[in-house]
Amino acid sequence: MRVIGGLLLIVLLVLAGGIATGFIDLQKTQDGRLPEVAVKGGELPKYEANVAKVEVGTRKETVEVPTVDVKKP
């Protein structure tokens, strides 16, 4: 796997060096375009959902928090 990655890296470096030095000259000869897609009809599914009623609120509550003592040996 390392050999393939190393070879691919070398090929990319040679290609980039060739383009940078002018040995390889890339020219666009034709414009590209996306394919045409036609979508007809279709319908979304229908759902009925009976969900529980949720009420959100606040209240004051007293909570006892234990104390922690750390004693070094």
C-alpha positions as CSV (number, residue, x, y, z in Angstrom):
1,M,0.0,0.0,0.0
2,R,2.9,2.4,0.8
3,V,4.5,1.5,-2.6
4,I,1.3,2.5,-4.5
5,G,1.0,5.7,-2.5
6,G,4.7,6.5,-3.1
7,L,4.3,5.9,-6.8
8,L,1.2,8.0,-7.0
9,L,3.0,10.9,-5.1
10,I,5.9,10.7,-7.6
11,V,3.6,10.8,-10.6
12,L,1.7,13.8,-9.2
13,L,5.0,15.6,-8.5
14,V,6.3,14.9,-12.0
15,L,3.0,16.1,-13.5
16,A,3.0,19.3,-11.3
17,G,6.6,20.0,-12.3
18,G,5.9,19.5,-15.9
19,I,3.0,21.9,-15.8
20,A,4.9,24.5,-13.8
21,T,7.9,24.4,-16.1
22,G,5.9,24.5,-19.3
23,F,6.7,21.0,-20.6
24,I,3.0,20.1,-20.3
25,D,0.5,22.6,-21.6
26,L,-3.2,21.9,-20.9
27,Q,-5.8,23.8,-23.0
28,K,-9.5,23.5,-22.7
29,T,-11.0,22.7,-26.1
30,Q,-14.7,22.4,-25.3
31,D,-16.9,23.7,-22.5
32,G,-18.6,21.1,-20.3
33,R,-22.2,21.1,-19.2
34,L,-24.4,19.2,-16.7
35,P,-26.7,16.5,-18.0
36,E,-30.4,17.4,-18.4
37,V,-32.7,15.7,-15.9
38,A,-36.5,15.7,-16.1
39,V,-38.6,14.9,-13.0
40,K,-42.3,14.3,-13.5
41,G,-45.1,13.5,-11.1
42,G,-44.6,12.1,-7.7
43,E,-46.3,12.5,-4.3
44,L,-45.1,12.8,-0.8
45,P,-46.4,10.2,1.7
46,K,-49.0,11.3,4.2
47,Y,-48.7,10.8,7.9
48,E,-50.8,11.2,10.9
49,A,-49.0,11.6,14.2
50,N,-50.6,11.6,17.7
51,V,-48.0,12.8,20.1
52,A,-48.0,13.6,23.8
53,K,-48.4,17.1,25.0
54,V,-45.2,18.4,26.6
55,E,-45.2,21.3,29.1
56,V,-42.0,23.0,29.9
57,G,-41.5,25.1,33.0
58,T,-39.2,25.9,35.9
59,R,-39.4,25.4,39.6
60,K,-37.2,26.0,42.6
61,E,-35.7,23.0,44.3
62,T,-33.3,22.6,47.2
63,V,-30.6,19.9,46.7
64,E,-28.2,18.8,49.4
65,V,-24.7,18.6,48.0
66,P,-22.2,16.5,50.0
67,T,-18.9,18.0,51.1
68,V,-15.6,16.4,50.1
69,D,-12.4,16.6,52.2
70,V,-9.1,15.5,50.7
71,K,-6.5,14.5,53.2
72,K,-2.9,13.9,52.1
73,P,-1.3,10.8,53.7
